[in-house]
């Protein structure tokens, strides 16, 4: 990198490190209170400093990142990953991933609505499945 970046907006940084697809989405996330610095909501124009720790919420995904380097422009994914350190606790990452692997129960088409007995059996099965994960 030829010149050292002195001032960098948080929305531009989050876009450059590829946490958000567009800068507009990063700006809207800041305005909506989905980006926090030390538990405080921040404006999109807030200045990023090396060592800052941000909490970013995107849908059901919650990330905690520490700024390691500054990027003014969007770069390839390999370079972008080196500009921050992911401090997200393993428990949050695991619970996020396990939601996608949760079993789904399906009924055969044309069998009609479930009876009370069918519903109780389904509820008991779901209880057993989720007790095993905990």
N, C-alpha and C positions, 0 to 999 in steps of 0.2 A: 504494500500500500504506500503510495507516494507521499501523501500528506496526512497529517494527524487530524482527525475530526474533533472539533472542540465542542460544538453544540449539535445535539441530535434529538429530535422529537421522539417520544415513546411510540407513537403510532407508526412512524416511519421505521423505527427499529424493529418492532414486532412484525411488520410486513417484510422487512429485509431478511430477518432470520427465518422466514417462512412459517410463522405461527398462524398467520392469516393469509388468505389467498389474495386479497386486495387491500390497499391502504385504506380504502373507505370502510371496509369491514373492521379493520383495526381501530379506526377513529370511532366508529359506532360502538364498539365494545368498550372503549374507554368512557364514552359519554354515558353508557348504560350501567357503569359501575362494575364491569366484569374484569377490569384490570386494576389491581391494587398494589400499592407500595407500602410495606409495613402495615397492612391492614386498612390503609386509607385509600379511598377512591382518588384517582388522579385524572387530570385533564389530558387530552391527546397531545397538547403542546408542552407537556412536562418534559424537562431535559433529562436524558438518560446519562447515568454515570457508571463507570466500571465499579463492580461490587454491589450494585443495587440488586435486591431480590424482589421479584414481581410474582404476584399470584394472578394467574390468568384462567378464566373460566370460559370454555367453549362448549356450549350444550351441556352434556353430562360429564365432559372431560374437564378435570381441573389440573393445572400444571403450576409448578413452582420453579421459576428459573432465576439463575444468577447471571448477571451481565459479566462476561469475560472480555469481550472485545466489541468495538463499535463498527457498524456497517451502515453506510449511507445509501447504498444501492442494493437491490436484490441480487443475490448470487446463487450459484448452484448449491444443492442441498448439502454436499459434503463440506463445503466451506462454511455454510450457515450454521451447521451443528457445532463448529469449533468456536463460535462467537458467544455461546451461552452454555451454562452448566445446568442440567436438569436435576433439581433437588426434590422432585415429586416423591413423596413416601411410597414405598413398594405396595403398601396396603391399598392405597388409592388407585394405583395403576392396576393391581390385580383385580380389584372389585370392578373397575371399568371394563377390563377384558372379559371377566366372567359373565357379565351381562349378555355378551354376544354368544356365549356358549351355553346359555340356559336352555334346558330342554323345552320344546314346545309340544303340546299335546294337540292332536288333530283327530277329528271324527271323520268317519267315512261319509262321503257325500250321499245325501238322500236318506240318511238314517233318522232325520227329524231332530226335534229338540231333545236334550238329555233329560232323563227322568230324575227324580230326587235321589234315587239310589246311585245313578250314574254320576251325578254331581258330587255326592259324598265320597265316592270312590276316587274321583278326580282330585278333590281337595285333599284327601288323605295321601294320595300318591305325591302331590306337590309338596305337602308338608314333609314327607319322608325325604324327598330329593333335596330340599333346602336345608334340612337338619344335617344331612351328611356334609354339605359344603362348609358349614360353620365349624 
